[in-house]
Amino acid sequence: MTIEQTGVNEQMEQSLIDMAVEGWRFARLFSRVVNKLDAGESSRYVNQLRYFQKKLEENLDANGLKLVDVEGQPYDPGMAASALNVGDFGPDDELLVDQMVEPIIMGPEGLRKQGTVMLRKVHA
């Protein structure tokens, strides 16, 4: 593969990653809106949302990429995600990922895009 081909492939992968992140954001927003509808009206939209998410995952998978969502998991400073509000907590606080702001994107060789998260303290 030439240097030019490598650059084109990297640009295509980056474009796919950017679209996947935007699609992920849109799906989350759409999900919040659908949850405000009554049950009878929302079922059709929920099925369309599931279809969209399935197609997004299939297209990423076909290119060796995977969306990783760590929402609800214990926070580890070594995670492939930066925490926007980590400074709000002490060094001994036990933390959970409260919300994914941007998903982590993994590829066959490892991390392709770092995610972004908001944290909260575990209440014992």
C-alpha positions as a printed NumPy array, in Angstrom:
array([[  0.   ,   0.   ,   0.   ],
       [  1.383,   3.409,  -0.905],
       [  1.623,   6.321,   1.49 ],
       [ -1.149,   8.03 ,  -0.488],
       [ -3.458,   4.981,  -0.152],
       [ -2.709,   4.794,   3.566],
       [ -3.657,   8.458,   3.956],
       [ -6.916,   7.958,   2.038],
       [ -7.782,   4.892,   4.16 ],
       [ -7.059,   6.8  ,   7.373],
       [ -9.2  ,   9.705,   6.168],
       [-12.054,   7.324,   5.295],
       [-11.785,   5.643,   8.696],
       [-11.805,   9.028,  10.445],
       [-14.891,  10.07 ,   8.468],
       [-16.625,   6.817,   9.454],
       [-15.683,   7.377,  13.107],
       [-16.986,  10.967,  12.997],
       [-20.292,   9.814,  11.464],
       [-20.575,   7.   ,  14.014],
       [-20.113,   9.432,  16.916],
       [-22.695,  11.828,  15.47 ],
       [-25.085,   8.924,  14.815],
       [-24.58 ,   7.716,  18.391],
       [-25.362,  11.215,  19.729],
       [-28.448,  11.496,  17.511],
       [-29.697,   8.044,  18.612],
       [-29.381,   9.04 ,  22.282],
       [-31.284,  12.279,  21.689],
       [-33.942,  10.468,  19.636],
       [-34.288,   7.886,  22.425],
       [-34.925,  10.62 ,  25.016],
       [-37.601,  12.171,  22.8  ],
       [-39.281,   8.803,  22.123],
       [-39.361,   8.062,  25.867],
       [-41.61 ,  11.118,  26.304],
       [-44.249,   9.698,  23.948],
       [-47.061,   7.444,  25.119],
       [-46.431,   3.692,  24.811],
       [-48.686,   3.159,  21.796],
       [-47.086,   5.923,  19.797],
       [-43.49 ,   5.204,  20.796],
       [-43.239,   1.546,  19.715],
       [-42.894,   2.358,  16.007],
       [-40.158,   4.902,  16.688],
       [-38.332,   2.568,  19.061],
       [-38.171,  -0.051,  16.294],
       [-36.775,   2.529,  13.855],
       [-34.182,   3.548,  16.45 ],
       [-33.13 ,  -0.086,  16.995],
       [-32.803,  -0.545,  13.227],
       [-30.631,   2.582,  12.952],
       [-28.408,   1.441,  15.826],
       [-28.086,  -2.044,  14.295],
       [-27.053,  -0.561,  10.911],
       [-24.551,   1.738,  12.62 ],
       [-22.971,  -1.208,  14.466],
       [-22.95 ,  -3.384,  11.315],
       [-21.167,  -0.698,   9.286],
       [-18.602,  -0.14 ,  12.01 ],
       [-18.099,  -3.897,  12.393],
       [-17.566,  -4.28 ,   8.624],
       [-14.649,  -1.87 ,   9.027],
       [-13.236,  -3.502,  12.169],
       [-14.563,  -0.8  ,  14.498],
       [-16.714,  -1.017,  17.62 ],
       [-18.543,   1.547,  19.758],
       [-17.839,   1.086,  23.459],
       [-20.195,   2.563,  26.048],
       [-18.969,   2.426,  29.668],
       [-21.968,   4.2  ,  31.216],
       [-22.77 ,   2.811,  34.668],
       [-19.374,   1.15 ,  35.075],
       [-16.841,   1.979,  37.793],
       [-14.494,   4.746,  36.663],
       [-10.854,   3.865,  36.197],
       [ -8.35 ,   6.635,  35.34 ],
       [ -6.842,   4.203,  32.802],
       [-10.109,   4.04 ,  30.829],
       [-10.031,   5.105,  27.202],
       [-12.201,   8.08 ,  28.125],
       [-11.502,  11.502,  29.553],
       [-13.713,  12.64 ,  32.42 ],
       [-14.956,  16.219,  32.107],
       [-15.678,  16.582,  35.823],
       [-12.911,  14.484,  37.435],
       [-11.667,  17.606,  39.244],
       [-14.933,  17.743,  41.219],
       [-13.964,  14.673,  43.252],
       [-11.332,  13.732,  45.798],
       [ -8.611,  11.124,  45.214],
       [-10.331,   8.609,  47.529],
       [-13.833,   8.976,  46.06 ],
       [-15.285,   5.864,  44.47 ],
       [-16.622,   6.975,  41.093],
       [-18.993,   5.656,  38.424],
       [-19.376,   6.721,  34.827],
       [-22.681,   8.579,  35.08 ],
       [-23.007,   9.588,  31.43 ],
       [-21.182,   8.999,  28.167],
       [-20.786,  12.289,  26.299],
       [-18.926,  10.623,  23.425],
       [-18.418,   6.888,  22.925],
       [-15.085,   5.11 ,  22.821],
       [-14.242,   3.707,  19.378],
       [-12.044,   0.604,  19.263],
       [-10.426,  -0.986,  16.237],
       [ -8.468,  -4.184,  15.603],
       [ -5.227,  -2.516,  16.72 ],
       [ -6.815,  -0.92 ,  19.794],
       [ -8.129,   2.556,  20.564],
       [ -9.208,   4.628,  17.544],
       [-11.023,   7.432,  19.402],
       [-11.045,   8.28 ,  23.072],
       [-14.449,   8.759,  24.664],
       [-15.683,  11.499,  26.977],
       [-17.604,  10.876,  30.205],
       [-19.228,  12.575,  33.175],
       [-18.706,  10.982,  36.583],
       [-20.643,  10.692,  39.803],
       [-19.744,   9.507,  43.262],
       [-20.834,   6.028,  44.353],
       [-23.158,   6.501,  47.311],
       [-22.498,   3.711,  49.786]])
